[in-house]
Amino acid sequence: MPSFPKAAHEAVHNQTLRGNLRHATHTIRAKRANAVAEVSDWAELREAGKQIKDHTLRHLDRYLVQLEEAVTSAGGTVHWAADADEANRIVTYLVKATGESEVVKVKSMATQEIGLNEALEAEGINAYETDLAELIVQLGKDRPSHILVPAIHRNRGEIRDIFAREMSEWGRPAPEGLTDTPAELAEAARVHLREKFLRAKVGVSGANFMVAETGTLVVVESEGNGRMCLTLPETLISVVGIEKIVPTWQDLEVFLQTLPRSSTAERMNPYTSTWTGTTDEDGPQSFHLVLIDNGRTDTLADEVGRQALRCIRCSACLNVCPVYERAGGHAYGSVYPGPIGAILSPQLRGTQSEIDASLPYASSLCGACYDVCPVAIDIPEVLVHLRERIVEGGVVTRDGAKVVLKPAKGHAAERAAMRAARWAFGHPGALRTGQRFASRTRRFHPRTLPGPGKAWSETRALPTVPAEPFRDWWQRTHGGNKDGGGAK
């Protein structure tokens, strides 16, 4: 994948993509606003979610051990994976141990993050996505572009064409004469998936939450496909990031109010599935929980950046972001697009690659993402923090060890400009002289910046320098008047 600026430059010229995104994001965020407005104590719930997450992250080691003990005592098996490769090896081994060569999957960001489908395919195992949007993406040989609605970049006509062209290669073909009406598309997907549900012996899921006190996992969804994957197979393998844990059921209650309203604009999800270990003659008889780190403890070591681990994957920040609305999710080059992806991906993966170094700049810093976040992640604060890391370098934690990052290439002009500004603001006399000089030469100023600043000014109007600096205006109109009153 190219860096964000290059990918976004292509995306903004795709009129179909922009139209699809604009319609979908505006619809979702309007419904969310109405759903949130119904709750009189939304601000208190938001703060409670933040406090619960922060407390859990501070004591993550203790709660993870408690979770492992509870899952094990309930008949499950816990596996620990330090990174994506280890997680994929564990899941592949568990599937092969059953003798099966296919699995059905519940929508899961964690399995996308580690590239599980590709790892299983390399070992001759077919992984079938059962979420409608994920099914569209898989059949279309595409990539997800949204956390909640992975096929948000597709319209109904495109989906119909994908079903008609690809379904027969994956199983039951689409019906003849399929139209693009939502009911017909949904029915085609239902019939196509039903045979897979009834045949599959192994299910793979993620989890929205894990309750430490009982070892219970929770999945919330709107279609019922998750319920089928979680109950019909004989073996269930759940791959979950270590940050998805909450201490108690009382804590879970807070998020079961905020997540549905922030994501699907519903008072509660149509399907809320919970499972604790195994039960004789009911549901999967073998349950495995694979807990993945994959950069999370490194992120936890960052006092500013760790708040990204509060994320409950509601996608509200994507739906209000003007950058995401115009560029789409693919431009981010990450499983996690939008504002949360711009801070989470560079922390999980590091900022050494060109694309990860570009992600913290994929924002206007308008702050809309912070306003809608149900766990109060200050995304603009983390974006600025990561920009500083990229430009200046410094000490970070990678793979559990402290390392010193060198300043990223391509930011020399930015560093020089910031240092010059720091010096000027520290020398009032020089700043005053520079302001007066800029005002007196204003008619000679160019309309675009030269050199490195050209790209910035190509799409922005340079602010006009005033005829008189503020300091001089203040001295002239308020000079010597300590109470702040203007000259009469």
Solvent accessible surface area in square Angstrom, and as a share of the most:
residue,aa,sasa,rsa
1,M,121,0.54
2,P,58,0.37
3,S,7,0.05
4,F,15,0.06
5,P,82,0.51
6,K,119,0.51
7,A,13,0.10
8,A,13,0.10
9,H,120,0.54
10,E,128,0.57
11,A,14,0.11
12,V,44,0.25
13,H,124,0.55
14,N,72,0.37
15,Q,135,0.60
16,T,71,0.41
17,L,30,0.15
18,R,64,0.23
19,G,25,0.24
20,N,23,0.12
21,L,0,0.00
22,R,110,0.40
23,H,136,0.61
24,A,22,0.17
25,T,0,0.00
26,H,74,0.33
27,T,53,0.31
28,I,31,0.15
29,R,73,0.27
30,A,56,0.43
31,K,119,0.50
32,R,21,0.08
33,A,54,0.42
34,N,103,0.53
35,A,7,0.06
36,V,21,0.12
37,A,85,0.66
38,E,95,0.43
39,V,25,0.14
40,S,121,0.78
41,D,63,0.33
42,W,31,0.11
43,A,71,0.55
44,E,110,0.49
45,L,17,0.08
46,R,44,0.16
47,E,80,0.36
48,A,33,0.26
49,G,1,0.01
50,K,55,0.23
51,Q,91,0.41
52,I,25,0.13
53,K,1,0.01
54,D,30,0.16
55,H,61,0.27
56,T,1,0.01
57,L,8,0.04
58,R,154,0.56
59,H,67,0.30
60,L,11,0.05
61,D,110,0.57
62,R,129,0.47
63,Y,18,0.07
64,L,15,0.07
65,V,78,0.45
66,Q,65,0.29
67,L,0,0.00
68,E,53,0.24
69,E,108,0.48
70,A,16,0.13
71,V,0,0.00
72,T,79,0.46
73,S,99,0.64
74,A,30,0.23
75,G,47,0.45
76,G,6,0.05
77,T,61,0.35
78,V,20,0.11
79,H,40,0.18
80,W,105,0.37
81,A,4,0.03
82,A,68,0.52
83,D,62,0.32
84,A,23,0.18
85,D,93,0.48
86,E,52,0.23
87,A,0,0.00
88,N,18,0.09
89,R,152,0.55
90,I,31,0.16
91,V,0,0.00
92,T,14,0.08
93,Y,152,0.58
94,L,14,0.07
95,V,0,0.00
96,K,101,0.43
97,A,74,0.57
98,T,54,0.31
99,G,68,0.65
100,E,56,0.25
101,S,65,0.42
102,E,29,0.13
103,V,0,0.00
104,V,1,0.01
105,K,1,0.01
106,V,4,0.03
107,K,50,0.21
108,S,6,0.04
109,M,21,0.10
110,A,13,0.10
111,T,2,0.01
112,Q,35,0.15
113,E,35,0.16
114,I,10,0.05
115,G,23,0.22
116,L,0,0.00
117,N,38,0.19
118,E,114,0.51
119,A,25,0.19
120,L,0,0.00
121,E,122,0.55
122,A,86,0.67
123,E,84,0.38
124,G,55,0.52
125,I,4,0.02
126,N,78,0.40
127,A,9,0.07
128,Y,25,0.09
129,E,6,0.03
130,T,1,0.00
131,D,17,0.09
132,L,55,0.27
133,A,14,0.11
134,E,5,0.02
135,L,4,0.02
136,I,10,0.05
137,V,8,0.05
138,Q,30,0.13
139,L,1,0.00
140,G,17,0.16
141,K,152,0.65
142,D,37,0.19
143,R,106,0.39
144,P,39,0.25
145,S,2,0.01
146,H,2,0.01
147,I,3,0.02
148,L,48,0.24
149,V,48,0.28
150,P,1,0.01
151,A,6,0.05
152,I,9,0.04
153,H,16,0.07
154,R,71,0.26
155,N,57,0.29
156,R,124,0.45
157,G,21,0.20
158,E,50,0.22
159,I,22,0.11
160,R,77,0.28
161,D,65,0.34
162,I,6,0.03
163,F,0,0.00
164,A,68,0.52
165,R,137,0.50
166,E,21,0.09
167,M,0,0.00
168,S,63,0.40
169,E,136,0.61
170,W,72,0.25
171,G,29,0.28
172,R,122,0.45
173,P,80,0.50
174,A,19,0.14
175,P,76,0.48
176,E,174,0.78
177,G,69,0.66
178,L,19,0.09
179,T,54,0.32
180,D,42,0.22
181,T,60,0.35
182,P,80,0.50
183,A,77,0.60
184,E,71,0.32
185,L,11,0.06
186,A,48,0.37
187,E,81,0.36
188,A,6,0.04
189,A,5,0.04
190,R,117,0.43
191,V,44,0.25
192,H,2,0.01
193,L,10,0.05
194,R,96,0.35
195,E,61,0.27
196,K,4,0.02
197,F,13,0.06
198,L,127,0.63
199,R,116,0.42
200,A,7,0.05
201,K,88,0.37
202,V,1,0.00
203,G,0,0.00
204,V,0,0.00
205,S,0,0.00
206,G,5,0.05
207,A,12,0.09
208,N,36,0.18
209,F,1,0.00
210,M,0,0.00
211,V,0,0.00
212,A,0,0.00
213,E,77,0.34
214,T,54,0.32
215,G,0,0.00
216,T,3,0.02
217,L,0,0.00
218,V,0,0.00
219,V,8,0.05
220,V,20,0.11
221,E,23,0.10
222,S,51,0.33
223,E,86,0.38
224,G,9,0.09
225,N,14,0.07
226,G,0,0.00
227,R,90,0.33
228,M,44,0.20
229,C,0,0.00
230,L,10,0.05
231,T,64,0.37
232,L,83,0.41
233,P,2,0.01
234,E,96,0.43
235,T,13,0.08
236,L,3,0.01
237,I,0,0.00
238,S,0,0.00
239,V,0,0.00
240,V,2,0.01
241,G,3,0.03
242,I,8,0.04
243,E,3,0.01
244,K,23,0.10
245,I,0,0.00
246,V,0,0.00
247,P,9,0.06
248,T,46,0.27
249,W,105,0.37
250,Q,150,0.66
251,D,26,0.14
252,L,1,0.00
253,E,88,0.39
254,V,15,0.09
255,F,0,0.00
256,L,52,0.26
257,Q,60,0.27
258,T,1,0.01
259,L,5,0.03
260,P,2,0.01
261,R,28,0.10
262,S,0,0.00
263,S,5,0.03
264,T,43,0.25
265,A,21,0.16
266,E,50,0.22
267,R,162,0.59
268,M,135,0.60
269,N,7,0.04
270,P,76,0.48
271,Y,73,0.28
272,T,46,0.27
273,S,9,0.06
274,T,66,0.38
275,W,35,0.12
276,T,56,0.33
277,G,9,0.09
278,T,40,0.23
279,T,79,0.46
280,D,124,0.64
281,E,171,0.77
282,D,96,0.50
283,G,31,0.30
284,P,17,0.11
285,Q,96,0.43
286,S,40,0.26
287,F,5,0.02
288,H,29,0.13
289,L,0,0.00
290,V,0,0.00
291,L,1,0.00
292,I,0,0.00
293,D,28,0.14
294,N,31,0.16
295,G,13,0.12
296,R,5,0.02
297,T,64,0.37
298,D,12,0.06
299,T,3,0.02
300,L,38,0.19
301,A,47,0.36
302,D,21,0.11
303,E,143,0.64
304,V,47,0.27
305,G,0,0.00
306,R,78,0.29
307,Q,19,0.08
308,A,0,0.00
309,L,3,0.01
310,R,17,0.06
311,C,10,0.06
312,I,7,0.04
313,R,24,0.09
314,C,9,0.06
315,S,3,0.02
316,A,0,0.00
317,C,11,0.07
318,L,0,0.00
319,N,3,0.01
320,V,27,0.15
321,C,10,0.06
322,P,45,0.28
323,V,33,0.19
324,Y,0,0.00
325,E,15,0.07
326,R,103,0.38
327,A,4,0.03
328,G,1,0.01
329,G,2,0.02
330,H,47,0.21
331,A,3,0.02
332,Y,0,0.00
333,G,13,0.13
334,S,20,0.13
335,V,44,0.25
336,Y,6,0.02
337,P,2,0.01
338,G,1,0.01
339,P,5,0.03
340,I,4,0.02
341,G,0,0.00
342,A,0,0.00
343,I,0,0.00
344,L,2,0.01
345,S,2,0.01
346,P,0,0.00
347,Q,4,0.02
348,L,13,0.07
349,R,110,0.40
350,G,4,0.04
351,T,13,0.08
352,Q,120,0.53
353,S,50,0.32
354,E,109,0.49
355,I,20,0.10
356,D,7,0.04
357,A,16,0.12
358,S,14,0.09
359,L,0,0.00
360,P,0,0.00
361,Y,68,0.26
362,A,2,0.02
363,S,27,0.18
364,S,71,0.46
365,L,67,0.33
366,C,82,0.49
367,G,16,0.16
368,A,29,0.23
369,C,10,0.06
370,Y,78,0.30
371,D,102,0.53
372,V,21,0.12
373,C,11,0.07
374,P,2,0.01
375,V,1,0.01
376,A,10,0.08
377,I,2,0.01
378,D,43,0.22
379,I,2,0.01
380,P,23,0.15
381,E,82,0.37
382,V,0,0.00
383,L,1,0.00
384,V,79,0.45
385,H,46,0.21
386,L,0,0.00
387,R,45,0.16
388,E,105,0.47
389,R,37,0.14
390,I,4,0.02
391,V,8,0.05
392,E,71,0.32
393,G,13,0.12
394,G,28,0.27
395,V,100,0.57
396,V,14,0.08
397,T,21,0.12
398,R,48,0.18
399,D,140,0.72
400,G,65,0.62
401,A,55,0.42
402,K,144,0.61
403,V,56,0.32
404,V,112,0.65
405,L,28,0.14
406,K,178,0.76
407,P,61,0.39
408,A,25,0.19
409,K,196,0.83
410,G,80,0.77
411,H,33,0.15
412,A,64,0.50
413,A,49,0.38
414,E,62,0.28
415,R,38,0.14
416,A,60,0.47
417,A,53,0.41
418,M,117,0.52
419,R,120,0.44
420,A,61,0.48
421,A,36,0.28
422,R,174,0.63
423,W,144,0.51
424,A,25,0.19
425,F,145,0.61
426,G,53,0.51
427,H,82,0.37
428,P,72,0.45
429,G,41,0.39
430,A,42,0.32
431,L,33,0.16
432,R,81,0.29
433,T,91,0.53
434,G,39,0.38
435,Q,63,0.28
436,R,90,0.33
437,F,138,0.57
438,A,32,0.25
439,S,5,0.03
440,R,176,0.64
441,T,33,0.19
442,R,95,0.35
443,R,193,0.71
444,F,145,0.60
445,H,70,0.31
446,P,83,0.52
447,R,220,0.80
448,T,70,0.41
449,L,68,0.34
450,P,104,0.66
451,G,54,0.52
452,P,110,0.69
453,G,19,0.18
454,K,113,0.48
455,A,74,0.57
456,W,115,0.40
457,S,5,0.03
458,E,113,0.51
459,T,112,0.65
460,R,120,0.44
461,A,98,0.76
462,L,47,0.23
463,P,108,0.68
464,T,113,0.66
465,V,39,0.22
466,P,80,0.50
467,A,76,0.59
468,E,55,0.25
469,P,11,0.07
470,F,135,0.56
471,R,87,0.32
472,D,30,0.15
473,W,96,0.34
474,W,108,0.38
475,Q,121,0.54
476,R,153,0.56
477,T,29,0.17
478,H,29,0.13
479,G,37,0.36
480,G,78,0.75
481,N,63,0.32
482,K,205,0.87
483,D,122,0.63
484,G,37,0.35
485,G,31,0.30
486,G,32,0.31
487,A,77,0.60
488,K,240,1.02
